[in-house]
Amino acid sequence: MKWNKFRLKTTTEAEDIVSSMLADLGIEGVEIEDKIPLTESDKEQMFVDILPEIEADDGVAYLSFYLEEDEDKEKVLANVKKELEEGTLVEVPVGFSFPPREIGFVCRQKDANLDLIVPFFGEE
């Protein structure tokens, strides 16, 4: 089986949001490349003698995803481009802080009326 690789450039703050958006479009298995330092927990889970040296975080992240060779690439990429250009993201302040690599409470503007999300927006 042959695969085509596609790579998006984003910020480290938006990598989880963009990954979620790609999953919503049916794209699974996103590979994230960034320079966020490893946590102690990450280091403990690695089976290496010498830990990799990571450059200082520059706020840039690259997300790669793969499509099968016979998949309609133009259609999928058009959907990705449309969502990136038109999908307004709204961060909902719920008073929590999240450590790196965990997703905060975020939704797209078009999802703001979902039953789960409405109570967090309050009256405007």
LINRA-V495534 format. One record per residue. N is the residue number from 1. RES is the residue in one small letter. PHI is phi as a letter, one per 20 degrees, with the letter a starting at -180 (none if undefined). Layout:
BEGIN
n = {N:N}
res = {RES:RES}
phi = {PHI:PHI}
END
This chain:
BEGIN
n = {1:2:3:4:5:6:7:8:9:10:11:12:13:14:15:16:17:18:19:20:21:22:23:24:25:26:27:28:29:30:31:32:33:34:35:36:37:38:39:40:41:42:43:44:45:46:47:48:49:50:51:52:53:54:55:56:57:58:59:60:61:62:63:64:65:66:67:68:69:70:71:72:73:74:75:76:77:78:79:80:81:82:83:84:85:86:87:88:89:90:91:92:93:94:95:96:97:98:99:100:101:102:103:104:105:106:107:108:109:110:111:112:113:114:115:116:117:118:119:120:121:122:123:124}
res = {m:k:w:n:k:f:r:l:k:t:t:t:e:a:e:d:i:v:s:s:m:l:a:d:l:g:i:e:g:v:e:i:e:d:k:i:p:l:t:e:s:d:k:e:q:m:f:v:d:i:l:p:e:i:e:a:d:d:g:v:a:y:l:s:f:y:l:e:e:d:e:d:k:e:k:v:l:a:n:v:k:k:e:l:e:e:g:t:l:v:e:v:p:v:g:f:s:f:p:p:r:e:i:g:f:v:c:r:q:k:d:a:n:l:d:l:i:v:p:f:f:g:e:e}
phi = {none:d:c:d:e:c:c:d:d:b:d:f:f:d:f:f:f:f:f:f:f:f:f:f:e:n:e:d:m:f:e:d:d:b:d:f:g:f:e:g:f:f:f:f:e:e:d:c:e:d:f:f:e:d:f:f:f:d:n:d:c:d:d:d:c:c:c:f:g:e:f:f:f:f:f:f:f:f:f:f:f:f:f:f:e:d:f:f:d:c:e:e:f:d:n:d:d:d:f:g:m:d:e:f:e:c:b:e:g:f:e:f:e:f:g:f:e:g:g:e:e:m:e:d}
END
